[in-house]
């Protein structure tokens, strides 16, 4: 076993009327107490048959049933190894990685709906279904950090670390970061004219989309720092692109990964409304419900006011809709 670490923060996490002791360890691990973990999924919190903690380093009793083995993954088995640590009072404690709870809840929920749980396991499946729905709205990491108070210290310290990793002190030479397919798919989803002239006249709303879909998905604070530090002319116009301020080893690779993810989302969508709905579902687990940021016509194409001199032929045909102001009704 690894050397015991002492918790840096601890608190009480209330989840579906169950109280779970939660901890932050100095290595960044979030831990839930063993007893609280088991009660949260509907077990008593006590090992049966005299099983000792050392034995559970093989497979925890709540995952050892034969009917569950087809659903076990290497990730679950790795995360299910108990963690021995000491609490703030110096007492020896045992717990599980916090991320194991949503993983186990998902496993039992799947088993429940596949009807492969035994009668004495079905109450765990029902409880797990409730947990799965809860974790769609907020991550277990956020719940632990809020319960222990670690989030406030984390936000203060980690923001500066992240900004140093992401923002380059000197502008990188301009490099094309957004592939043509990014814009081609945007135009397809709106049935806009993807020609040389059409691209030159592309609506300014694409900049808004790019910021929301890509730059806002970088760690908290990065976009604000980019907007603050991007060079501007005397007239206030940007003279460099955001990605030129990103570091080459961390910032730009993360940006590229996010762009690729969004391109894939574009390719799987039928129109812009469909795309935003899929994007919303992907974000639910992290930040809860978000509203679709634009209005859409009956075909699912974006209705967004834009400057007249940037209108494409397609958008001119929609001018009446684009000029619509609901406040005048």
N, C-alpha and C positions, 0 to 999 in steps of 0.2 A: 504494500500500500504506500501511496505517496505521503509525504510529511503533512501533518495537519496544518491548515491555514487558519488564521483567526479572522472572523468576519469584521469588515470595516463599517458596515451598516446593517441594521436589522429592523424589521417592522412586522405589522400584522396585516396580511392580505385577506380581505373578505371577498370570497368568490362563491356566488350562489348560496349564501347563508353559511358557508363553511369558513372558519378561521384558519388560515395557514401562516405559519411563521416563515417569513421570507428573509433572505440574507444576500448581501453583496460580499464577495471575497476579493482579496487584493489582486488576484490574477484576472479579475474581470468577470468571473463566473457568477451567475445568479442561481441561487439555490433555494429550494423549498424543503421544509422539514419533511422527514419521512412520514410521520404520522399524519400531518396535514395533507400531504400528497395523496396518501391512500384514502383518507376520508373524502377528499374531493372527488375521487372517481367512484365512491360508493363502497369502499372496503372499510374494515374496522380499524385498520392501522396497526394490527398485531399480526405477527408471523405465526403460522400454524405449525404444529408438529415439531416444535423446538428448533426450527431453522435458525441458524445464527447469521449474523451480518456477513461474515466471510463467505458463507455459502451463496449469498445473494450477489456476490461479485461475479458469479457465473451467469445466472438469469434470475431476476426478481420473481418472487412467487406469483405476483399478479400477471406475469407474462409467461409463466411456465406451463400453462395448460396446453395440451396437444392440439386442441382445435384452433389455437391462436397462432401456432407456428407458421402456417402458410402466409400469414400477414406480417410477420416480423421482418424488419429490414436491418441491415448492418448499422444504419444510423441510430435506430431505436436501441439496438443491443449495446452500442457504444455509449449512448447517453444514459442507459439504465444502470450503469455501474454506480453504486452509492458513493457519495462523497463524505468523507469524515473531516470534520472541522471543529473549531471551538467558537462559541458565540461571544458576544461582547463581554459577558461576565466570566469568560474563561471555561465554561462548561463544555464537555465533549458532546458533540451533536452529530447526527447523521441525516443526510438529505439526498435529494436528486436534483440534477440540473433542471432549471425551470422550463427549458424548452421541451423537456420530456413530457410534460403534462399535456400540451396540445397534441403531441404525437401519439401518446397513449389514448387520449380521448378520441382521436380520429380512428385509431385502430379498432377500438371497441365499438364505435359508431358504425363503421363499415361491417364489422362482424355481426352487429345487431340487425342491420338491414339485409344482410345476406342470410339471416336466420341460422347462423351456425353457433350461436351462444347456447350454452347449457342453461337449464332453468335457474340455477344458482348464480348465473352470470348476467342474466337479462337486466337486472336492476343497474348493473354497471354500464350496460349499453345505453339505457335510458338516460342515466346521469351524464354519460359521455356525449350524447346528442346535445344536451343543454350546453355543455362546455364548448363543443365545437362551434355552436352559434355565437357564443360569447367571444371566442377568439377570432371570429371573422371581423369583429368591430375594433378590437384593440389587441396588441401583441402582449404575450406574457412578460416579455422584457420590460415593456412600459408599465405594466401593472406592478411588477416587483419594484422597479425603481421609484415609482410613486409611493408605494407602501413604505419603503425604507427611507425615503427622502433623498436617495442618491441622485435622483434626476436633476436636482438643483445644482449640486456640486459637479455632476457630470457635464451639464450644459455649459457651465462656466469654464471648466478646464478643457473639456474635449473640443469645444468650439475653436479655441485658439490653436490646438494641435491640428485640427482638420484644415483650418485656413492655411496654416503653414505648409501642409502637405499638398493642398490643391492650387494655391495661388502662386504663380511664378513671380519672382522679384523683377524680372525683366521680360519684356514682351518677346514671345517666340516669333521667329520669322513666320509670315503668313503661310498657313497650310490649309488646304481644303479639307475640312472635317466632315461636312455633310454631303454624302454621296448624292448623285443625281436622282437615284431611285427614291430617296426621301421626299423630294419635291414632286417627282413623277407620280408617286402614290397619292400624295395630297391632292394633286390636280385630278387624278382619276376618281377619287372618292367624292369629289364635288362636280365631276363632269366639266371641269374647266379645260380650256384649250391649252394643251401642252406643246406649244410651238415656240420658236425663238421669240416672236413678238409677244405671245401669250405669257411666256416666262418673264419677259422684261416688264410686263404690266401686272405681274402677280400681286394680289391684294396684300396690303400691309398686315392683315390679320394673321398671315403666315408667321410673322415675327412673334405674335402673341402665342400662337400654337407652339412654336419652337421653344419659347421660354417655359410654357406650362408643361409640355410633354417631356422636355429634355433637361433644361437648366434647373427647373424647380425640383427635379428628382435627385439632384446632387445633394450631398449632406447639407443640413441646415446651416445657413449663414453664408454659403459659398456664393450664391447668386447675388446677395446683397453686397458682398465684398467686390464682386466683379463689376456691378453697376456703379459702385463708388469709385473704383480705381481705373475703369476703362478710360483711355485718353480721349479728350474731346477738343474740338476746334473752338475758336473764339465765339463761334455762333452756337456752340453747344452740341454740334453734331459729333457722333462717335467717329473716331479716326482709326479704330482697331476693333477687332471682333472679340467677343467674350473668350473664345477658346484660346486666343493668343496669350491670355493671362494665366491659363492653366499650366500646371507643371507637367513635364513630359513623362515623368515616371508614374504618377498617380492620377493627376487631374484629367489629362487627355485620354488615357486608357478607360477610365470610368465613363467619360463622356462618350467615347466610341461604343462602349458596351450598351449604354442607354439608347443611343441612336439605333443600334442594331435591333434592340428589343422593340423599339417603336416601329421600325420598318416592318418587322415581323407582324406586329399588331395591325399595321396598315394592310398588309397583304392578306390577312385573315378576315378583313372587314369588307362589307358590301357598300357602305357609305359612311359619311362622317359621323352621323348619329350612332350608328352601330359601333364605330371605332371608339367613340367617347364612352359608350356604355361598357364596352369591354375594358377600357382603361380604368373606369370607375370601379369595376369589380376587382381588378388587380390591386387597387389602392385601398380597398375596404379593410384588408387585414392590418394595414399599417395606421391608417388615419381616420377610420370610420367613414360614415356617409358623406359623400361630396356631391354637389349639384353639377349637372351638365352645364358647361360654361357658355354655351352658345344656343341660339334658337335654330330650328331646322324646319325645312319645308316638308311637304308630304312625301318627297322622295328620300328624305334623310340627308339632304344637302344643307350646308351651313347658310343661314341668313345672318349676315353680319355687316353693319354699316362700314363702308370704307371710302377713302378719298376718291372723288370722281375721276381724277387723272390717272388712277391706277386700275380703272375698271377694264375687264376683258369683255369681249363680245358677249359671252355668256352672262356676265354679271349685269351688263346694260339691260338685258332682257328681264332681269330680276330687279331693276331699279325701284320699281314700286314697292316691292317687298323689302328691299334694303333700306329704303327711306322711311319705313314704317316706324312710328314712335308711339309706343303704348301709352305714354304719359298724356298724349293728346286726346285719348279716348275718354 
